[in-house]
Amino acid sequence: MSEPDFENLPTRLGVYTLTELLGHDALTDLYLARQRHVERGVVVQVLRPGADKAATDYFLKTVRTRGLVTLPGISHVLESKNVGNVWFLTHERPGGHNLAQMAAAEERLGSAQTCAVIETVARMYAAAEEKNIAMEGLEPHSIYVRDDNTVRVLSPVICGEHNPETAVAHMQALAAAIRLVQPINVPRQGRVATLLQWMEQGYDGHYLSWSDISTAAEQIRTQTAPLLNPDAVENIGTDSVGRRVRLKQAMRRQRRRLLALLGAALFVVLMGVAGAMLSPDAVEPLPAVSGRYLYVKAEQGERRVMLRPVTIREYQRFLNVYEDPSATNQFRRAAINKGVPADFTSHTPAEWQQQLQAVDSGEPWHGNRLTPRSPVCGVSYWDALAYANFQGGELPSAAVVATAREHAAGNNSLPEEWSTTVRQGDMLYAEGVEVLPATGCNWSIVEPNKAARNVNRGFRILLPVPVAE
């Protein structure tokens, strides 16, 4: 039998015909395939040829573990073989399309589908935690959604014991995968967007459990489900069907009342988590949400702009996620770097370690004493744009920044700040971006180099207004 040619599909691997490359992980490639004789679709996970002994041993241990473990929402593992010195694992092919395929086709998930994905994956991770099963994060090509909102995932089980520290990274990776296929400015998506934000950033500094995430998704799905209206009831042909519809409506009303009580209970739980006491050596919390934003009419519509620049602590959290391979996959990195040139995707500020050291030691840095809430400085325009993408926001125009600074009463330590305003009429600077001067200065700054990192320069971001539902 000839060796498989993975560079040119379709190709044969034993009884399987590999037809499409679905994605990669650290050691393997995943292919859509057909199995001869039984004529069924499968997903074949191939250990890359040339893998060393350690990688092969790890793959085989993972194969055995996946064959023994059953968790909710996971597709069945069918078999593992070695054909022509190529090791591979075969998964039952879930129905529907995976999130990577949907993103490539510019398809978008509805709120019910999104909640179904979150519920299914959250239950899977919660069950793994309860059974002390080790798991890896899910890639977009591993999550499949059918039109009837059924969700199945390719097994992420690995050998070892459950590691609580990876739960946050897995939750953030799931949110990043879902954001690839989220619609923009669609009714009923406001609550979903809030839940995704909690998954990525936590709620008031604390990350929720998988059980809390699953419960919240279930409530959102139920609350946003379309209801039959009276006109639809009148158009139904028989009395018996009409009675069933009216009965369902009564049950929905009762369920809504129960969900309202459950929602209130969940809110109390979340507030309790948010108010949990910090350890003695923890840093002082950031100000409460109220009073942190100014609502403005920007070019993009109504937005809320931060009344203060992005802080050292906030930017450090961004870097911790961005630079962690287990927390940021290639799809999330691409979303963060949307609009950023390929040569400027390293987002470490100028004198970053010196800033952190000054925070810890209390020693002045460029004449200023820093705290975790001091503005982060030494960032380029591209760094600021990447952070805005990470937070689901935008960079504001010079006019919006100036308006926000006017309302920051008593703040006499504002740095220079990036904006998106282009000085198109200035032939000397061509399309240089306007930078607002530091407090106390009155000259105008036009920065022609968006990659410049000035230690006196920070930024703030513009965020969408939360949807009131």
C-alpha positions in Angstrom: 0.0 0.0 0.0 1.4 3.4 -0.9 2.1 5.9 1.8 -0.5 8.6 2.3 0.2 12.0 0.7 -1.0 14.5 3.2 0.0 17.4 1.0 -2.4 16.4 -1.8 -5.9 15.4 -0.8 -7.8 13.2 -1.1 -5.4 10.5 0.1 -5.8 7.0 1.5 -4.9 6.0 5.0 -5.8 2.4 5.6 -9.6 2.0 5.1 -10.0 5.8 5.3 -10.0 8.4 2.5 -8.9 11.8 3.9 -10.7 14.5 2.1 -10.3 17.8 3.9 -7.8 19.3 6.5 -9.9 20.6 9.4 -7.2 21.9 11.7 -4.1 21.4 13.8 -3.0 21.1 17.4 0.5 20.7 19.0 1.2 17.2 17.7 -1.6 16.2 15.4 -3.6 17.1 12.3 -7.3 16.5 11.9 -8.9 15.5 8.7 -12.4 14.9 7.5 -12.6 11.4 6.0 -14.8 8.6 4.6 -14.5 5.0 5.9 -14.7 2.4 3.2 -17.0 -0.6 3.4 -19.4 1.1 6.0 -19.4 4.4 4.0 -19.6 6.7 7.0 -18.1 10.1 7.7 -15.4 10.3 10.4 -12.7 12.6 11.7 -9.2 11.2 11.6 -6.6 12.7 14.0 -3.1 11.9 12.6 0.1 12.1 14.7 2.4 14.0 12.4 5.0 11.7 10.7 8.4 12.0 12.2 7.2 12.6 15.7 9.9 11.5 18.3 9.4 8.8 20.9 8.2 11.1 23.6 5.5 12.6 21.4 4.4 9.1 20.2 4.2 7.8 23.7 2.1 10.9 24.8 -0.2 10.4 21.8 -0.8 6.7 22.6 -1.5 7.5 26.2 -4.0 10.1 25.1 -5.6 7.6 22.7 -6.1 5.1 25.5 -7.5 7.7 27.8 -10.0 9.0 25.3 -11.1 5.4 24.5 -11.9 4.8 28.2 -13.5 8.2 29.1 -17.1 9.2 28.4 -18.3 12.7 29.0 -21.5 14.6 28.0 -21.3 16.2 24.6 -18.2 14.2 23.3 -18.4 12.3 20.1 -17.3 8.6 20.3 -13.7 7.5 19.7 -13.9 4.6 17.3 -10.4 3.2 16.9 -6.7 3.8 16.8 -4.2 2.2 14.3 -0.8 2.3 12.8 -0.7 2.2 9.0 2.6 2.6 7.2 4.2 3.9 10.4 1.5 6.6 10.8 -0.4 6.6 14.0 -3.9 7.9 14.0 -7.1 8.1 16.0 -10.6 8.0 14.5 -13.5 10.0 15.9 -17.2 9.6 15.1 -18.0 12.6 12.9 -20.4 15.0 14.6 -23.3 16.3 12.6 -23.4 19.9 11.4 -20.4 22.2 10.9 -17.6 23.2 13.2 -17.0 26.8 14.3 -14.0 27.2 12.1 -15.9 26.1 9.0 -18.7 28.5 9.9 -16.3 31.4 10.4 -14.7 30.7 7.0 -18.1 30.7 5.4 -19.1 33.9 7.3 -22.0 32.0 9.0 -23.2 33.3 12.3 -24.6 31.6 15.4 -28.0 32.7 16.8 -28.4 33.3 20.5 -30.0 29.8 21.0 -27.1 28.1 19.2 -24.5 30.1 21.1 -26.1 29.2 24.4 -26.3 25.5 23.3 -22.6 25.5 22.6 -21.8 27.1 26.0 -24.1 24.8 27.9 -22.7 21.6 26.2 -19.1 22.5 26.7 -19.6 23.8 30.2 -21.3 20.6 31.3 -18.5 18.6 29.7 -15.8 20.5 31.6 -17.8 20.4 34.8 -18.2 16.6 34.6 -14.4 16.3 33.9 -13.7 18.4 37.0 -16.0 16.2 39.1 -14.4 13.0 37.8 -10.8 14.4 38.1 -10.2 14.0 34.3 -7.6 16.1 32.6 -8.7 18.1 29.6 -7.2 20.4 27.0 -8.8 23.5 25.5 -11.1 23.3 22.5 -10.2 24.7 19.1 -12.9 26.1 16.8 -12.5 23.1 14.5 -13.4 20.7 17.4 -16.9 22.2 18.2 -19.8 21.1 15.9 -23.2 22.7 15.8 -26.3 21.3 13.9 -29.3 23.2 12.7 -31.4 21.8 15.5 -28.9 23.3 18.1 -27.4 19.9 18.9 -23.7 20.4 19.9 -21.0 17.7 19.8 -17.2 18.1 20.3 -14.2 16.1 19.5 -12.7 14.6 22.6 -10.3 16.9 24.5 -9.5 14.3 27.1 -5.8 13.9 27.9 -3.9 11.7 30.3 -3.4 13.0 33.8 -5.5 14.6 36.5 -7.8 17.6 36.5 -5.9 20.9 36.8 -8.1 23.7 38.3 -5.7 26.4 37.0 -6.4 25.5 33.4 -10.2 26.2 33.7 -9.9 29.9 33.1 -7.7 29.4 30.0 -10.3 26.8 28.7 -13.1 29.2 29.3 -11.4 32.1 27.6 -10.5 29.8 24.6 -14.2 28.8 24.3 -15.3 32.4 24.3 -12.7 33.3 21.7 -13.9 30.4 19.5 -17.5 31.6 19.8 -16.7 35.2 19.0 -15.5 34.1 15.6 -19.2 33.4 14.7 -21.1 36.0 16.6 -23.3 38.5 14.8 -23.0 42.2 15.5 -25.9 44.4 16.7 -28.5 41.7 16.5 -31.5 41.6 18.9 -31.3 39.1 21.8 -27.5 39.0 21.6 -26.8 41.5 24.4 -27.0 38.9 27.2 -24.9 36.5 25.2 -22.3 39.2 24.7 -22.3 39.9 28.4 -21.8 36.2 29.2 -18.9 35.9 26.8 -17.3 38.9 28.4 -17.7 37.2 31.8 -16.0 34.1 30.4 -13.1 36.1 29.0 -12.6 38.6 31.8 -14.4 37.3 34.8 -17.1 39.0 36.8 -15.7 41.9 38.8 -12.3 40.3 39.0 -13.5 36.7 39.7 -14.0 33.9 37.2 -17.2 31.9 37.4 -17.4 28.1 37.7 -18.4 26.0 34.7 -21.6 25.2 36.6 -22.4 28.9 36.9 -21.6 29.5 33.2 -23.9 26.6 32.2 -26.8 27.9 34.3 -26.5 31.4 32.9 -26.4 30.1 29.3 -29.5 28.0 30.0 -31.4 30.9 31.4 -30.4 33.2 28.5 -31.5 30.5 26.0 -34.9 30.1 27.7 -35.5 33.8 28.2 -34.7 34.7 24.6 -36.6 31.8 23.0 -39.2 33.0 20.5 -42.8 32.6 21.7 -45.9 31.9 19.7 -48.1 35.0 19.6 -52.0 35.1 19.7 -52.2 35.5 15.9 -50.2 32.3 15.5 -52.6 30.5 17.8 -55.7 31.7 15.9 -54.2 30.5 12.6 -53.8 26.9 13.9 -56.5 24.7 12.3 -57.8 22.6 15.2 -59.1 23.3 18.7 -56.9 20.6 20.2 -53.7 22.0 18.8 -54.8 25.5 19.9 -55.4 24.2 23.4 -51.9 22.7 23.4 -50.4 26.0 22.3 -52.3 27.9 25.0 -51.2 25.4 27.6 -47.6 25.8 26.5 -47.9 29.5 26.8 -49.2 29.2 30.3 -46.3 26.9 31.1 -43.9 29.4 29.6 -45.3 32.1 31.8 -44.9 29.9 34.9 -41.4 29.0 33.8 -40.5 32.7 33.3 -41.6 33.4 36.9 -39.4 30.6 38.1 -36.5 31.8 36.0 -36.9 35.3 37.3 -36.5 33.9 40.8 -33.5 31.8 39.7 -32.0 34.8 38.0 -32.3 36.8 41.1 -30.7 34.0 43.1 -27.8 33.8 40.5 -27.4 37.6 40.7 -27.1 37.3 44.5 -24.5 34.6 44.1 -22.5 36.7 41.6 -22.6 39.7 43.9 -21.4 37.5 46.7 -18.5 36.3 44.6 -17.7 39.9 43.6 -17.7 41.0 47.2 -15.5 38.2 48.4 -12.6 39.4 50.6 -9.3 39.7 48.9 -6.2 38.2 50.5 -4.0 40.6 52.5 -1.3 40.8 49.9 -3.7 41.3 46.9 -3.7 44.6 45.1 -6.4 47.2 45.6 -9.4 46.6 43.4 -10.2 49.0 40.5 -13.0 51.5 40.9 -16.6 50.2 40.5 -18.2 50.2 37.1 -20.4 53.1 37.8 -18.7 56.4 37.1 -15.9 54.8 35.0 -17.4 55.7 31.6 -18.7 58.8 29.8 -21.4 58.1 27.2 -20.7 59.9 23.9 -22.0 60.1 20.4 -19.1 58.8 18.3 -18.8 58.3 14.6 -19.9 54.7 15.1 -23.0 55.7 17.1 -23.5 55.8 20.9 -20.5 54.6 22.8 -19.0 54.8 26.3 -15.5 56.0 26.6 -13.3 55.3 29.7 -12.8 58.3 31.9 -9.3 57.2 32.7 -6.6 55.7 30.5 -6.0 51.9 30.5 -4.0 51.0 33.6 -0.8 49.0 34.1 -2.8 46.2 35.8 -5.3 45.9 33.0 -2.7 45.8 30.4 -0.7 43.2 32.3 -3.8 41.0 32.4 -4.0 41.4 28.6 -0.4 40.4 28.1 -0.7 37.4 30.4 -3.5 36.0 28.2 -1.9 37.1 24.9 1.5 35.5 25.6 0.1 32.3 27.1 -0.1 29.6 24.3 -2.6 27.6 26.4 -4.9 30.6 26.7 -4.7 32.1 23.2 -5.0 30.0 20.1 -4.2 31.1 16.5 -7.8 32.2 15.9 -7.9 34.4 19.0 -4.5 35.9 18.2 -5.8 36.7 14.7 -8.9 38.4 16.2 -6.7 40.4 18.7 -4.4 41.5 15.9 -7.2 42.5 13.5 -5.9 45.6 11.6 -2.3 45.2 13.1 0.5 44.7 10.6 2.2 41.3 10.8 5.5 42.9 11.9 4.0 44.6 15.0 2.2 41.7 16.8 4.5 41.8 19.9 2.7 44.1 22.3 5.2 44.5 25.1 5.4 48.2 26.1 8.7 50.2 26.2 10.4 49.7 29.6 7.7 47.3 30.6 9.7 45.5 33.3 10.8 48.9 34.7 7.2 49.9 35.0 6.3 46.7 36.8 9.4 47.1 39.1 8.4 50.7 39.9 4.9 49.5 40.9 6.4 46.9 43.2 9.2 49.0 44.7 7.5 52.4 45.0 10.5 54.0 43.3 9.8 56.7 40.7 9.8 55.9 37.0 10.5 58.9 34.8 9.6 61.2 37.7 6.3 59.4 38.5 5.4 57.0 41.3 3.4 54.2 39.9 0.6 52.0 41.3 -1.3 49.2 39.5 -3.9 51.9 38.6 -1.4 54.2 36.9 -1.8 54.6 33.2 0.3 52.1 31.2 2.7 54.0 29.0 5.2 53.1 26.3 2.6 51.6 24.1 2.4 52.0 20.3 -0.8 52.6 18.3 -0.7 49.0 17.3 -0.5 47.9 20.9 -3.5 50.1 21.8 -5.5 48.7 18.8 -4.7 45.1 19.9 -5.9 45.8 23.4 -9.1 47.4 22.1 -9.8 44.3 20.0 -9.1 42.1 23.0 -11.7 44.0 25.0 -14.3 44.1 22.2 -13.8 47.9 21.8 -12.2 50.5 19.6 -9.8 53.4 19.8 -11.5 56.7 20.2 -11.1 59.8 18.0 -9.2 62.9 19.3 -12.5 64.7 19.9 -13.8 61.8 22.1 -10.5 61.6 24.1 -10.6 65.4 24.6 -14.3 65.2 25.8 -13.4 62.4 28.3 -10.4 64.3 29.6 -12.5 67.4 30.2 -14.7 65.3 32.5 -11.8 63.7 34.4 -11.9 66.5 37.0 -8.9 66.9 39.2 -6.7 64.5 37.2 -3.4 66.3 36.7 -1.3 63.3 35.7 -2.8 62.3 32.3 -0.2 61.1 29.8 -0.1 61.7 26.1 -2.8 59.6 24.5 -3.2 58.0 21.1 -6.3 58.7 19.0 -7.6 57.5 15.6 -7.8 61.0 14.2 -5.8 61.3 11.0 -4.4 64.7 10.0 -5.1 64.4 6.3 -4.6 68.1 5.6 -1.1 68.2 7.0 1.2 67.4 4.1 4.2 67.3 6.3 2.9 64.3 8.3 0.8 62.8 5.5 -1.6 60.5 7.4 0.0 60.9 10.8 -2.3 60.0 13.8 -3.1 62.8 16.3 -1.9 62.3 19.9 -3.4 64.4 22.7 -0.7 66.1 24.8 -0.1 65.4 28.4 -2.0 67.5 31.0 -0.7 71.0 31.2 0.6 71.1 27.6 -1.1 73.0 24.9 0.7 72.0 21.6 -0.6 69.7 19.1 1.2 66.4 18.4 1.0 64.5 15.1 2.7 61.1 15.2 3.6 59.7 11.8 4.9 56.4 13.2 2.2 54.2 14.6 4.8 51.8 15.9 6.4 54.5 18.1 6.5 53.6 21.8 6.9 56.8 23.8 7.3 56.3 27.6 5.0 59.3 28.2 2.2 58.0 26.0 -0.8 55.8 27.0 -4.3 55.3 25.7 -8.0 54.7 26.5 -10.6 52.8 24.6 -14.2 53.2 23.4 -16.7 50.5 24.2 -20.2 49.6 23.0 -23.1 50.6 25.2 -24.5 47.5 26.9 -27.9 46.5 25.4 -30.7 46.9 27.9 -32.9 43.9 27.7 
